[in-house]
Amino acid sequence: MNNLFSNTTEILLLVFLTITFLQSGIDKILDWKGNLEWLTGHFSKSIFKGTVPVLLSIILVLEMLSGILSGVGVFQFAIDGESLYGFYGATLSAITLLMLLLGQRVAKDYAGAQTIVVYLIPTIFLLYLMQ
């Protein structure tokens, strides 16, 4: 129980990443066709126009790995006060968010890019805390 209190901020931020990325990944799995259709239109006038299915697959894998590693990190923190898996999850989450940010910027969806930054800030803060 002491580990929960001494690592509350890190645990809550890892829960945030777990929820964010697992929900997003599961949504992509359950509505692959809808996501692919929307993103194909979103990137139709960009350098990514012919590679949307491949890029969506890459993002799906990265999101699921980010969420799973972050979730395992929560339990690792709670059990022994350390979280190598959580650190890997947070690092992969930051990389995934940077890839998503790049996509929004390339698509000239600046409002969407701003939204990604809202997720990136606590992720970078978590990495800072876990260093």
BELTADA-V984447 format. One record per run of one state. SS is the DSSP state (~ for helix, > for strand, _ for the rest). FROM is the first residue (numbers start at 1). TO is the last residue. If there is no record, write none. Layout:
SS;FROM;TO  SS;FROM;TO
This chain:
_;1;1  ~;2;6  _;7;7  ~;8;30  _;31;31  ~;32;42  _;43;51  ~;52;80  _;81;83  ~;84;106  _;107;109  ~;110;130  _;131;131
